[in-house]
Amino acid sequence: MKLLIDMNLSPDWSPKLEREGWEVIHWSSVGEPTAPDQELMDYARKNGCVVITHDLDFSAMLAATQAQTPSIIQVRTQDVMSDRFLNILVDTLNQFQAQLERGALVVVDEFRARARILPLR
């Protein structure tokens, strides 16, 4: 599974997620930092990536367009740099890998993660 980390999250996540076995791309290495969200979504769709973001706009775009891809992991915590949260994210990726590969919106915070299969209705 390929992961695309949005600009609003640190590129420092990449090594940890790579050590867990995923291919990881931070948007800053493939796109303009000020690019519109739709450009990042198009890139993810074309390249088979799951987007990891802290931005609520991505789930709104999925709902508005009834898109089936790309999968989105929406991070809903302020403590995005702690090792504890990165461990939660790794657990979430493992738990929902099958859904993410088919198309899903996964929302994760410090206490739980939940998935909705795409398209959102």
C-alpha positions as CSV (number, residue, x, y, z in Angstrom):
1,M,0.0,0.0,0.0
2,K,1.4,3.4,-1.0
3,L,0.8,6.3,1.4
4,L,0.8,10.0,0.4
5,I,1.2,12.4,3.3
6,D,-0.4,15.8,2.9
7,M,1.5,19.0,3.4
8,N,-0.3,19.7,6.8
9,L,1.5,16.7,8.3
10,S,5.3,16.4,8.8
11,P,7.6,14.6,6.4
12,D,9.1,13.2,9.6
13,W,6.4,10.5,9.5
14,S,7.8,9.0,6.4
15,P,10.8,7.0,8.0
16,K,8.6,5.5,10.7
17,L,5.9,4.4,8.2
18,E,8.6,3.1,5.8
19,R,10.1,1.0,8.6
20,E,6.6,-0.6,9.0
21,G,6.8,-1.7,5.3
22,W,4.8,0.9,3.4
23,E,5.9,3.0,0.5
24,V,5.6,6.6,1.7
25,I,5.6,9.9,-0.3
26,H,5.3,13.3,1.3
27,W,3.4,15.7,-1.0
28,S,6.3,18.2,-0.8
29,S,8.5,15.7,-2.8
30,V,6.0,15.4,-5.7
31,G,3.8,18.5,-5.8
32,E,3.7,22.2,-5.0
33,P,3.2,23.0,-1.4
34,T,0.4,25.5,-2.3
35,A,-1.3,23.1,-4.8
36,P,-5.1,22.8,-4.4
37,D,-6.4,19.8,-2.6
38,Q,-7.9,18.5,-5.8
39,E,-4.4,18.2,-7.4
40,L,-3.2,16.1,-4.5
41,M,-6.4,13.9,-4.8
42,D,-5.8,13.5,-8.5
43,Y,-2.2,12.5,-7.9
44,A,-3.2,9.9,-5.3
45,R,-5.9,8.5,-7.5
46,K,-3.5,8.1,-10.5
47,N,-0.8,6.6,-8.5
48,G,-2.8,4.3,-6.2
49,C,-2.0,6.2,-3.0
50,V,-3.9,6.4,0.3
51,V,-3.9,10.0,1.4
52,I,-3.1,10.8,5.1
53,T,-4.3,14.3,6.0
54,H,-5.2,16.5,8.9
55,D,-7.6,18.5,6.5
56,L,-11.4,18.0,6.6
57,D,-11.7,19.2,3.0
58,F,-10.8,15.7,1.6
59,S,-13.7,13.9,3.2
60,A,-16.0,16.7,1.9
61,M,-14.7,16.3,-1.6
62,L,-15.2,12.5,-1.4
63,A,-18.8,13.1,-0.3
64,A,-19.6,15.8,-2.8
65,T,-18.2,13.7,-5.8
66,Q,-19.3,10.2,-4.6
67,A,-15.7,9.2,-5.5
68,Q,-14.6,5.6,-4.9
69,T,-10.9,6.6,-4.7
70,P,-8.5,7.6,-3.3
71,S,-8.8,6.3,0.2
72,I,-8.3,8.9,2.9
73,I,-7.0,8.6,6.4
74,Q,-8.2,11.7,8.3
75,V,-6.1,12.4,11.4
76,R,-8.2,14.1,14.1
77,T,-5.7,14.9,16.8
78,Q,-3.6,17.9,17.8
79,D,-0.7,15.7,19.0
80,V,0.4,14.6,15.5
81,M,4.1,14.3,16.2
82,S,4.1,12.0,19.2
83,D,5.4,8.5,18.9
84,R,2.2,7.4,20.7
85,F,0.0,8.8,17.9
86,L,2.3,7.3,15.2
87,N,1.9,3.9,16.8
88,I,-1.9,4.4,16.8
89,L,-1.7,5.3,13.1
90,V,0.4,2.2,12.3
91,D,-2.2,0.1,14.2
92,T,-5.0,1.8,12.2
93,L,-3.3,1.1,8.9
94,N,-2.9,-2.5,9.7
95,Q,-6.5,-2.8,11.0
96,F,-8.1,-1.2,8.0
97,Q,-5.7,-2.2,5.2
98,A,-8.2,-4.2,3.3
99,Q,-10.8,-1.4,3.4
100,L,-8.2,1.2,2.4
101,E,-7.1,-1.0,-0.6
102,R,-10.8,-1.1,-1.8
103,G,-11.7,2.5,-1.1
104,A,-12.5,4.0,2.4
105,L,-12.5,7.0,4.5
106,V,-10.8,6.2,7.9
107,V,-11.0,8.7,10.7
108,V,-8.5,8.2,13.5
109,D,-7.9,10.0,16.8
110,E,-6.2,9.1,20.1
111,F,-9.0,6.9,21.2
112,R,-10.5,5.1,18.2
113,A,-10.5,4.7,14.4
114,R,-13.5,4.1,12.2
115,A,-14.0,3.4,8.5
116,R,-16.6,4.2,6.0
117,I,-16.5,2.4,2.6
118,L,-16.5,4.6,-0.5
119,P,-18.4,6.1,-2.1
120,L,-19.9,8.1,0.8
121,R,-23.6,8.4,0.8
